[in-house]
Amino acid sequence: MLKKLVTAALITSMLILPVNSVGPAGHEEAPLPSQSQDYIPGDLPAQTGAEESMSPVLHAMLLAMLNHDVRHFDLSDSELTWEGLYNMLSLYGQMDSRCDEKNGELFLLEETVRDYAAALDADFETLGELPAGLRDRMNYDNVSCCYLLVCGEDDQVQVQASSLRTEGTALVLSGALVDEVEGETLVQFQAVLQPRDNMFGYAVSALSITG
């Protein structure tokens, strides 16, 4: 049942609701997709856009920022970065074909976790050990070289994109984190996405809460 709920949440989170917006002069406005696409981590469709592929990443990072009461995602803050990574893995990791799920627990190889960390533009080697505050939900097994995580709950929150523009080689994505149940906007955000040779196609180089 939990997997079905998370699957439904994943599909919901991929529904990007475009609105009309005008980009600053000198920037090319990229069109938002008219139809949603299912996103399966580790198996990115060739034509999936930045909004779809990076929605799980932004969802996870914004939840971590709200929990830490910060307005800018600081990659040098290892506790914040680890929590963003945990959120991503616990909410979306079970959709990865490399994940082994048993009784609400996820078993992920270190290689898989590194793949997800790449979307945060984080140097996995410098993240350090898991923070003490996460060890009730996430642990590392030295024997199997796997991470063991508690599967995340479906909180009915989704990312909605409002505009996307190019700035040099980067994309600037603006949008909101919305509570579907209450029908309210939790926060508005702006993210800078850099093209990367990873399974998401991009990495978040900057993320700020704007409202």
C-alpha positions in Angstrom: 0.0 0.0 0.0 2.8 2.4 0.9 4.5 1.8 -2.4 1.3 2.6 -4.2 0.8 5.8 -2.3 4.4 6.9 -3.0 3.9 6.0 -6.6 0.8 8.2 -6.8 2.7 11.0 -5.0 5.5 10.7 -7.5 3.1 11.0 -10.5 1.4 13.9 -8.8 4.7 15.6 -8.2 5.5 15.4 -11.9 2.4 17.5 -12.8 4.0 20.8 -13.7 1.4 23.6 -13.9 2.7 26.3 -16.2 1.7 30.0 -15.9 2.4 32.8 -18.2 5.6 34.7 -17.3 7.9 37.2 -19.0 11.6 36.7 -18.6 14.1 39.5 -18.2 15.5 41.0 -21.4 18.5 39.1 -22.8 17.3 35.8 -21.5 15.6 33.1 -23.5 12.4 31.8 -22.0 12.1 28.0 -22.3 8.6 26.6 -22.8 7.2 24.4 -20.0 5.8 21.0 -21.1 2.1 20.7 -21.9 1.9 17.2 -20.6 3.4 15.5 -17.6 5.8 12.5 -17.8 6.4 9.8 -15.3 9.9 9.9 -13.9 11.8 6.9 -12.7 15.1 7.6 -11.1 17.9 5.7 -12.7 16.0 5.5 -16.0 15.6 9.1 -17.3 13.7 9.3 -20.6 15.6 10.9 -23.4 13.1 13.7 -23.8 12.4 14.5 -20.1 12.8 18.2 -19.4 14.5 19.8 -16.4 11.3 20.4 -14.6 10.3 16.8 -14.6 13.7 15.3 -13.9 14.6 17.7 -11.1 11.2 17.8 -9.4 12.1 15.1 -6.9 15.4 16.8 -6.1 13.9 20.2 -5.5 11.0 18.6 -3.4 13.6 16.9 -1.2 15.8 20.0 -0.8 13.0 22.4 0.0 11.6 20.1 2.7 15.1 20.0 4.3 15.3 23.8 4.1 11.9 24.2 5.7 12.9 21.8 8.5 16.1 23.8 9.1 14.4 27.2 8.7 16.8 28.5 6.1 16.2 30.4 2.9 19.3 29.4 1.0 20.6 25.9 0.4 24.2 25.8 1.6 26.1 22.8 0.3 28.8 23.5 2.9 26.3 22.6 5.5 26.7 18.8 5.6 23.8 18.2 7.9 21.4 20.1 5.6 22.8 18.4 2.5 22.5 14.9 4.1 18.9 15.7 5.1 18.1 16.7 1.5 19.7 13.6 0.2 17.8 11.4 2.8 14.5 13.1 1.8 15.2 12.3 -1.9 16.1 8.7 -1.2 13.3 8.0 1.2 10.6 9.5 -1.0 11.8 8.4 -4.4 14.4 5.7 -3.9 12.0 2.8 -3.9 11.1 3.7 -7.5 14.7 3.0 -8.5 15.1 -0.5 -10.0 18.3 -0.9 -7.9 16.5 -0.5 -4.6 15.6 -3.4 -2.4 12.5 -2.7 -0.3 11.5 -4.8 2.7 8.8 -4.0 5.2 9.1 -0.2 4.7 12.9 -0.2 4.7 15.0 0.6 1.7 18.4 -0.9 0.9 20.5 1.1 -1.5 24.0 0.5 -2.6 26.5 3.2 -2.0 26.9 3.7 -5.7 23.2 4.4 -6.0 23.3 7.0 -3.2 26.2 8.7 -4.9 24.1 8.9 -8.1 21.4 10.8 -6.2 24.0 13.0 -4.4 25.2 14.1 -7.8 21.9 16.0 -8.4 22.7 18.2 -5.3 26.1 19.1 -6.9 27.6 17.7 -3.8 31.0 16.2 -3.5 30.1 12.9 -1.8 33.6 12.5 -0.4 33.4 15.8 1.5 29.9 15.2 3.0 31.4 13.4 5.9 29.6 10.9 8.2 25.9 10.8 8.6 24.7 13.4 11.1 23.5 12.0 14.4 20.1 13.5 13.8 19.5 11.2 10.8 20.7 7.9 12.3 17.3 6.9 13.5 16.2 6.9 9.8 19.3 6.2 7.8 22.4 4.1 8.4 25.4 2.6 6.5 26.3 -1.1 6.6 30.1 -1.6 6.1 29.7 -5.2 5.3 27.2 -4.9 2.4 28.2 -1.3 1.5 24.6 -0.4 1.5 22.5 2.4 3.1 19.5 1.3 5.1 16.7 3.9 5.1 13.2 4.2 6.6 10.8 4.8 3.7 9.4 8.3 3.7 5.8 9.2 4.2 3.5 10.7 1.5 2.9 14.3 2.6 0.8 15.3 -0.4 3.2 18.1 -1.2 4.2 18.8 -4.8 6.5 21.1 -6.8 4.8 23.3 -9.3 7.0 25.2 -11.9 6.0 28.6 -13.0 8.8 29.7 -15.3 12.1 28.5 -16.8 14.7 30.6 -18.5 18.3 30.2 -19.7 21.3 32.1 -18.3 24.4 31.0 -20.2 24.6 27.3 -19.9 22.4 27.2 -16.8 18.6 27.1 -16.4 16.8 29.2 -13.8 13.6 27.5 -12.6 11.1 29.3 -10.5 8.1 27.7 -8.8 6.4 26.8 -5.6 6.1 24.0 -3.1 2.3 23.4 -2.7 0.3 21.5 -0.2 -2.3 19.7 -2.3 -4.6 18.8 0.7 -4.9 22.4 2.0 -4.5 24.0 -1.4 -1.9 26.4 -0.2 1.6 27.5 -1.3 4.1 26.6 1.4 7.1 28.5 -0.2 8.1 30.0 -3.6 11.6 29.2 -4.8 14.2 29.8 -7.5 16.7 27.2 -8.5 19.8 27.4 -10.7 20.3 24.1 -12.6 23.5 23.2 -14.3 23.7 20.6 -17.0 25.5 17.5 -15.7 26.4 14.0 -16.9 24.3 12.3 -14.3 21.1 10.3 -14.2 19.0 13.5 -13.7 20.7 15.5 -16.4 21.2 18.4 -14.1 22.5 19.4 -10.7 21.2 22.2 -8.4 24.0 24.7 -8.0 21.8 27.2 -6.1 18.4 27.1 -4.4 16.6 29.9 -2.6 13.2 30.5 -1.0 11.9 33.7 -2.5 8.5 34.0 -0.8 
